[in-house]
Each structure stands twice: as structure tokens, then as C-alpha cells.
């Protein structure tokens, strides 16, 4: 499995932060998108929009498949700090260093925004 940072998703996450579309204190296990929500989102918005919600891309999987996109950070409406943390943990366990760095960047931005 070759998993790399999804730069489009990182850029989308930064836009969400700039727009104030984020949640700080959520439980990711109950906030993460369900398979049914993923299906609806793909049907309504397409694969390009879907891809912007996943920090990782598995280059070994077909582009228009759910397996191609890993490590979601939001629920198709807002970025969730808990999702970024969950993705960072999984990326660190698997040594996806570029994704860990991207997640750290998002967490740093979140922390700075909430320090005020």
C-alpha cells in the first residue's frame, strides 16, 4: 500500500478553517462519515469533491473507489479536530510522514485560531 498526502484535501481543510467551518470538541467515532453518508455525498457531488475530505490517497487503489481515499478529517460539512487527530495517529502508526506533517499543520492552525 502506497499512501501519500492528498494536497487537495489539505487545501480544502485550510479553506474550511479560514471560513470557520470546523468543530473543536467532537468524538470522531460518532462524527466520522458513515458508508451511507459517503455514498450519498459521492452521488450528489462526485469523486473530485469526495476526494477533498480525505488526507490520504492510496495510489495502489483505483481512483474512483473508496479504498483510494483514506483518513477522513471531516463529515462533508465541517473539519473536525478529532478527525485530524485520528488521521494523524493512523498515519504515524503506518509511517506516512507527509500526512503526519499535513495533519500537524492543520492542528497548529486550529490551535492558533483557538488561542484567542
C-alpha positions as CSV (number, residue, x, y, z in Angstrom):
1,X,0.0,0.0,0.0
2,X,1.4,3.3,-1.1
3,X,-0.4,6.1,0.8
4,X,0.6,9.7,0.2
5,X,-0.7,13.1,1.3
6,X,-3.7,14.4,-0.6
7,X,-2.7,18.0,-1.2
8,X,-6.2,18.9,-2.5
9,X,-7.7,17.7,0.8
10,X,-5.1,19.7,2.8
11,X,-6.0,22.8,0.8
12,X,-9.7,22.2,1.3
13,X,-9.2,21.7,5.0
14,X,-7.4,25.1,5.2
15,X,-10.3,26.8,3.3
16,X,-12.7,25.3,5.9
17,X,-10.6,26.7,8.7
18,X,-10.4,30.1,7.0
19,X,-14.2,30.1,6.7
20,X,-14.8,29.0,10.3
21,X,-16.2,25.6,9.2
22,X,-14.7,23.4,11.9
23,X,-15.6,21.7,15.1
24,X,-13.2,21.5,18.1
25,X,-14.8,19.2,20.7
26,X,-16.3,16.2,18.9
27,X,-15.9,12.5,19.3
28,X,-14.6,11.2,15.9
29,X,-16.2,7.8,16.4
30,X,-19.6,9.4,16.2
31,X,-18.8,12.2,13.9
32,X,-17.0,10.3,11.1
33,X,-19.0,9.9,7.9
34,X,-20.8,6.6,7.6
35,X,-20.7,4.5,4.4
36,X,-24.3,5.6,3.6
37,X,-23.2,9.3,4.0
38,X,-20.2,8.6,1.8
39,X,-22.4,7.1,-0.9
40,X,-24.9,10.0,-0.8
41,X,-22.0,12.5,-1.0
42,X,-20.5,10.8,-4.0
43,X,-23.8,10.6,-5.8
44,X,-24.6,14.3,-5.1
45,X,-21.1,15.8,-5.6
46,X,-18.9,13.3,-7.4
47,X,-15.5,11.8,-6.8
48,X,-13.5,15.0,-7.0
49,X,-15.5,16.7,-4.2
50,X,-15.4,13.4,-2.2
51,X,-11.6,13.3,-2.5
52,X,-11.2,16.6,-0.8
53,X,-12.3,15.2,2.6
54,X,-9.5,12.5,2.9
55,X,-5.9,13.4,3.9
56,X,-4.5,10.2,2.3
57,X,-4.5,8.7,-1.2
58,X,-3.8,5.0,-1.6
59,X,-2.1,5.0,-5.0
60,X,-2.5,1.2,-5.3
61,X,-6.3,1.5,-5.4
62,X,-8.4,2.7,-8.4
63,X,-9.1,6.5,-8.3
64,X,-12.9,6.2,-8.3
65,X,-13.1,3.9,-5.4
66,X,-13.5,4.5,-1.6
67,X,-10.4,2.4,-1.0
68,X,-8.3,5.1,-2.9
69,X,-9.2,7.7,-0.2
70,X,-8.1,7.2,3.4
71,X,-8.0,9.2,6.6
72,X,-11.1,11.4,6.6
73,X,-10.9,14.6,8.6
74,X,-14.5,15.9,8.4
75,X,-18.1,15.0,7.8
76,X,-18.6,16.6,4.4
77,X,-19.7,19.8,6.1
78,X,-17.0,20.7,8.6
79,X,-13.5,19.9,9.5
80,X,-13.3,18.0,12.9
81,X,-10.3,18.4,15.0
82,X,-10.9,14.9,16.3
83,X,-10.8,13.6,12.7
84,X,-7.5,15.3,12.0
85,X,-6.1,13.8,15.3
86,X,-7.4,10.3,14.3
87,X,-5.9,10.6,10.9
88,X,-2.6,11.8,12.3
89,X,-2.4,8.8,14.7
90,X,-3.1,6.3,12.0
91,X,-0.6,8.0,9.6
92,X,2.0,7.9,12.3
93,X,1.4,4.3,13.1
94,X,1.9,3.5,9.4
95,X,4.8,5.9,8.9
96,X,3.0,8.1,6.4
97,X,5.3,11.0,7.3
98,X,3.9,13.5,4.8
99,X,0.4,13.0,6.1
100,X,1.6,13.4,9.7
101,X,3.2,16.8,8.7
102,X,0.0,17.9,6.9
103,X,-2.1,17.0,10.0
104,X,0.3,18.8,12.3
105,X,0.0,21.9,10.1
106,X,-3.8,21.8,10.4
107,X,-3.7,21.2,14.2
108,X,-1.3,24.1,14.6
109,X,-3.7,26.4,12.6
110,X,-6.6,25.2,14.8
111,X,-4.6,25.8,18.0
112,X,-3.6,29.3,16.9
113,X,-7.2,30.1,15.9
114,X,-8.5,29.0,19.3
115,X,-5.8,30.6,21.4
116,X,-7.5,34.0,21.1
